[in-house]
Amino acid sequence: MKKEELYRYVDHTALKAFTTWEEIDRLCKEALLYHMASVCIPGCYIKKVHEVYPDLSICTVVGFPLGNCNTAAKAAETRQALADGAAEIDMVINIAEVKNGNYEAVREEIRLLKEITKEHILKVIIETCYLNEDEKIAMCQAVTEAGADYIKTSTGFGTGGAVLSDVKLMKKHIGPNVKIKAAGGIRSQAEMEAMIAAGADRIGTSSAITMLEAGEQR
């Protein structure tokens, strides 16, 4: 694929705890320059980014990175993010409830956040590195039944990131209205293209420019 096409799949990401405004500002300028899908940023920066870059699609994270805060906290975080100008929400599921076998609780939490986001995009991070295959399949079903827009592989802060076999598994088990976001540990243009070929509709990465411009030089 041409790099111009690949950039359109990218949620340009900066989520480290020590990310400064200078870094966020540069991220936004790059996202606009390369026509990326969105910037994925911490909630504390949404309002300022929306004011400075009103035409930029803003994605943020909720319940991040562990997912084990209560549902009311995730709901409040989502409402505030949308009020501040976010267009897309990437929520982390309660992984402990998956391990407890309480899939219904996970599904209903996703459903609640989708009711809040309404026409805005809701992506559901299932953190595949902590789940076995049966749990991954169960989460594909939960995301589909709850009406979310995307299932997402990883936070990038767990013990592992996006794996091609997981994207293929998701593609097989999600419903027709659910898309896939691969994120975490994608380090080359070849990996990006492989994820997209396997079914990914978005790529979450902080390294898109490094990967794609290096590919151009080669």
C-alpha positions as CSV (number, residue, x, y, z in Angstrom):
1,M,0.0,0.0,0.0
2,K,1.1,3.6,-0.5
3,K,2.1,5.4,2.6
4,E,-0.6,8.0,2.0
5,E,-3.2,5.2,2.2
6,L,-1.7,3.7,5.4
7,Y,-1.7,7.1,7.2
8,R,-5.5,7.2,6.9
9,Y,-5.7,4.0,9.1
10,V,-3.7,5.6,11.9
11,D,-4.8,6.8,15.3
12,H,-1.7,8.9,16.1
13,T,-1.1,8.1,19.7
14,A,0.5,9.7,22.8
15,L,-0.7,8.3,26.1
16,K,2.3,8.1,28.4
17,A,1.8,9.6,31.9
18,F,4.5,12.2,31.3
19,T,3.3,13.4,27.8
20,T,3.7,17.2,27.6
21,W,1.6,19.8,25.8
22,E,4.6,20.3,23.4
23,E,4.4,16.7,22.4
24,I,0.6,16.7,22.1
25,D,0.8,19.9,19.9
26,R,3.4,18.2,17.6
27,L,1.2,15.1,17.5
28,C,-1.8,17.1,16.3
29,K,0.2,19.0,13.7
30,E,1.6,15.7,12.3
31,A,-1.9,14.1,12.2
32,L,-3.2,17.0,10.2
33,L,-0.2,17.0,7.9
34,Y,-0.4,13.3,7.1
35,H,-4.2,13.1,7.1
36,M,-4.4,10.5,9.9
37,A,-7.7,9.2,11.2
38,S,-7.4,10.8,14.6
39,V,-5.1,11.7,17.5
40,C,-5.4,9.4,20.5
41,I,-4.6,11.5,23.6
42,P,-5.1,11.6,27.4
43,G,-8.4,13.1,28.6
44,C,-6.7,16.1,30.2
45,Y,-5.7,17.5,26.8
46,I,-9.0,17.0,24.9
47,K,-10.5,20.5,25.6
48,K,-7.3,22.4,24.6
49,V,-6.8,20.3,21.5
50,H,-10.4,20.8,20.5
51,E,-10.0,24.6,20.9
52,V,-6.7,24.8,19.0
53,Y,-7.4,22.2,16.3
54,P,-11.2,22.2,15.9
55,D,-11.1,20.2,12.7
56,L,-9.1,17.4,14.1
57,S,-10.8,14.1,15.2
58,I,-9.9,13.5,18.8
59,C,-9.8,10.0,20.3
60,T,-9.3,9.4,24.0
61,V,-9.1,6.5,26.4
62,V,-11.5,5.5,29.3
63,G,-10.7,3.2,32.2
64,F,-7.1,3.2,30.9
65,P,-5.0,1.2,31.1
66,L,-6.2,-1.4,33.6
67,G,-10.0,-1.3,33.0
68,N,-10.8,-2.3,36.6
69,C,-12.4,1.0,37.8
70,N,-16.1,0.9,38.3
71,T,-18.6,1.4,35.6
72,A,-19.9,4.7,37.0
73,A,-16.4,6.1,36.8
74,K,-16.0,5.0,33.1
75,A,-19.4,6.5,32.3
76,A,-18.5,9.8,33.9
77,E,-15.1,9.8,32.2
78,T,-16.9,9.2,28.8
79,R,-19.4,12.0,29.3
80,Q,-16.7,14.5,30.2
81,A,-14.5,13.5,27.2
82,L,-17.4,14.0,24.8
83,A,-18.3,17.3,26.4
84,D,-14.7,18.5,26.0
85,G,-14.7,17.6,22.3
86,A,-13.7,13.9,21.9
87,A,-15.2,12.2,18.8
88,E,-14.0,8.7,19.7
89,I,-13.7,6.7,22.9
90,D,-11.4,3.8,23.5
91,M,-12.6,2.0,26.6
92,V,-10.8,-0.8,28.5
93,I,-13.0,-3.7,29.6
94,N,-12.9,-5.0,33.1
95,I,-10.5,-7.8,32.5
96,A,-11.0,-9.2,36.0
97,E,-14.7,-9.8,35.2
98,V,-13.6,-11.7,32.1
99,K,-11.4,-13.9,34.2
100,N,-14.3,-14.4,36.7
101,G,-16.4,-15.6,33.7
102,N,-18.9,-12.7,34.2
103,Y,-19.2,-11.9,30.5
104,E,-22.6,-10.4,31.0
105,A,-21.2,-7.7,33.2
106,V,-18.6,-6.8,30.6
107,R,-21.2,-6.7,27.9
108,E,-23.6,-4.5,29.9
109,E,-20.8,-2.1,30.7
110,I,-20.0,-1.8,27.0
111,R,-23.7,-1.3,26.2
112,L,-23.9,1.5,28.7
113,L,-21.0,3.4,27.3
114,K,-22.4,3.0,23.8
115,E,-25.6,4.5,25.0
116,I,-23.6,7.5,26.2
117,T,-21.4,7.8,23.1
118,K,-24.5,7.5,20.7
119,E,-23.3,8.5,17.2
120,H,-19.7,8.9,18.4
121,I,-17.3,6.0,17.9
122,L,-16.8,3.5,20.7
123,K,-13.8,1.2,20.6
124,V,-13.5,-1.6,23.1
125,I,-10.0,-2.6,24.2
126,I,-10.0,-6.3,25.3
127,E,-6.2,-6.5,26.1
128,T,-5.7,-9.8,24.3
129,C,-2.3,-10.6,26.0
130,Y,-4.3,-11.5,29.2
131,L,-7.0,-13.6,27.6
132,N,-7.1,-17.2,26.3
133,E,-8.8,-18.0,23.0
134,D,-12.2,-18.8,24.5
135,E,-12.2,-15.5,26.4
136,K,-11.2,-13.6,23.2
137,I,-14.1,-15.2,21.3
138,A,-16.5,-14.3,24.2
139,M,-15.3,-10.7,24.0
140,C,-15.9,-10.6,20.3
141,Q,-19.5,-11.7,21.0
142,A,-19.9,-9.2,23.9
143,V,-18.6,-6.3,21.8
144,T,-21.0,-7.3,18.9
145,E,-24.0,-7.8,21.2
146,A,-23.4,-4.5,23.0
147,G,-23.4,-2.5,19.8
148,A,-19.9,-1.1,20.0
149,D,-18.2,0.2,16.8
150,Y,-14.7,-1.4,17.2
151,I,-13.0,-4.2,19.0
152,K,-9.3,-3.2,19.9
153,T,-6.5,-5.6,20.6
154,S,-4.5,-3.8,23.3
155,T,-3.7,-0.8,25.4
156,G,0.0,-0.9,24.5
157,F,0.7,-0.9,28.3
158,G,0.1,-4.6,28.9
159,T,2.5,-7.5,28.6
160,G,2.0,-7.7,24.9
161,G,0.5,-5.8,22.0
162,A,-1.3,-6.6,18.7
163,V,-0.7,-10.1,17.3
164,L,-1.7,-11.0,13.8
165,S,-3.4,-14.2,14.9
166,D,-5.6,-12.2,17.2
167,V,-6.8,-9.9,14.4
168,K,-7.6,-12.9,12.3
169,L,-9.5,-14.5,15.3
170,M,-11.5,-11.3,15.8
171,K,-12.4,-11.0,12.2
172,K,-13.8,-14.5,12.3
173,H,-15.9,-14.0,15.4
174,I,-17.1,-10.3,15.4
175,G,-20.4,-9.3,13.9
176,P,-20.7,-7.5,10.5
177,N,-21.1,-4.1,12.0
178,V,-17.9,-4.3,14.2
179,K,-14.5,-3.1,13.0
180,I,-11.1,-3.9,14.3
181,K,-8.3,-1.7,15.7
182,A,-4.9,-3.2,16.1
183,A,-2.7,-1.4,18.6
184,G,0.5,-1.9,20.6
185,G,3.9,-3.0,19.5
186,I,3.4,-2.5,15.7
187,R,6.8,-1.4,14.5
188,S,7.0,-1.6,10.7
189,Q,5.1,-0.9,7.6
190,A,5.0,-4.6,6.8
191,E,3.3,-5.2,10.1
192,M,0.8,-2.5,9.5
193,E,0.0,-3.9,6.1
194,A,-0.3,-7.4,7.5
195,M,-2.8,-6.2,10.2
196,I,-4.9,-4.4,7.6
197,A,-4.9,-7.4,5.2
198,A,-6.1,-9.6,8.2
199,G,-9.0,-7.3,8.8
200,A,-7.9,-4.3,10.9
201,D,-9.6,-1.0,10.0
202,R,-7.5,1.2,12.3
203,I,-3.9,1.0,13.6
204,G,-3.1,2.6,16.9
205,T,0.6,3.6,17.1
206,S,2.9,6.4,18.1
207,S,5.4,5.4,15.4
208,A,3.6,5.8,12.2
209,I,5.8,8.5,10.7
210,T,9.0,6.7,11.7
211,M,7.7,3.5,10.1
212,L,6.4,4.9,6.9
213,E,9.0,7.5,6.2
214,A,11.7,4.9,6.9
215,G,9.9,2.6,4.4
216,E,9.9,5.4,1.8
217,Q,13.7,5.8,2.2
218,R,14.2,2.1,1.7
